[in-house]
Amino acid sequence: MNNIGLFHFLFVSCALFFIGVYGFLTRRNLITMLMSVELILNSVNINFVAFNKFLYADKLDGLFFTIFIITIAAAEAAVAIAIIINLYRNHKTIDVEETDVMKF
């Protein structure tokens, strides 16, 4: 009954990765760009866990890398949100197209 294989995990990971890349390249809002980067990092996490499960089931290397990436992503999100809030307070916009306004 358990027919979920490596291909299924890689398909979901690939879809998440390309949705994240598309969102990062097409959006102008810094918040949506940050969410797109988080999608890309989550697709990498799915790859680590899937390859760890199917190739090296007796080791936990993929899981440790995933926990490390989740920690780094949380720190990155906190710093990025702080920068975005500071930009909004100073310039009243978080639109990437208005970078000339964001210069000091």
N, C-alpha and C positions, 0 to 999 in steps of 0.2 A: 504494500500500500504506500510505502514511502518512496515515491519516484522522483523526489527532488534531488537533482544532481548538480554537479559543478557548473554546468552550462546555465542553469536557471539563476544561480547566484551571480554569475558573471553577466548575464543579460540584465538583471536588475541593477547591478553596479554600473554597467555601461550606460544604461538609461539615466541613472542619477547623475553620472559624471557629465554627460552631454547636456542634460537639463541645466546643471549648474554652470557649465561653460556658456551655454546660450544665454542664461539669465545674467551672467557677469558681463558678457559682451554687448548685450542689447539694452540693459537697464541704465537709467541715469541717476537713480536714487541710491544713495550710499547704503541704506538699510537693505534694500533688495540685493545689492552687490555682496554685502556681508552674508546674507542668507544663501546666496549662490556659492560662495566659498565654503560655507558649512556643508552644503550638499556634496560638493566635490570631496571634502574630507570624509564624509560619511560613505561615499562610494569606495574610497580607499580602505576604510574600515571593513566594509563588506568583503572586499577582496582578501584582506589579511585573514579574516576569520574563515572564509571559504577555503582558501588554500591551506590554511592550518588544519582544517577538518578533513579535507580530502587527501592531502599529501603527507602530512605529518601529524596524524591523529594522536600519537603518544606524547607529543611535545606541546608546549604552551607558548612558543615564540610569537605566533601570530596574535594571540590574545594579549600578550604583554605590549606588543607594538600598538595594538588597538587602544589599550588603556592609556598609553603614552600619547597617542594622537588625540584622544578625547580630552586629556588634560591640557594639551597645548591649544586645542581648539577653544576650550573654555576660557583660557587666559587671553587668547587672541580676540575672542568675542568681547570680553570685558574691556580690553584696551580700545578696541575699535568703537564700541558704544560710547566710551568716555570721550574719544576724539570727535565722534559725530555730534554728541551733545555740546561739546565746546564749540565746534564749528557753527552749529545752529544758534547758539547764544550770541556769538560774535557777528554772524553774517545773515542770520534769519533765513538760511536756505541750506539744504544738504544735496542740492542738485550738482552733479559732476560737471555738467555743461557750463556752469558759472564759475569755473576755476579762476578766471581773471579777477573776479570779485573776492575770492578767498585769499588772494595774495595780500601780504601786509605791506 
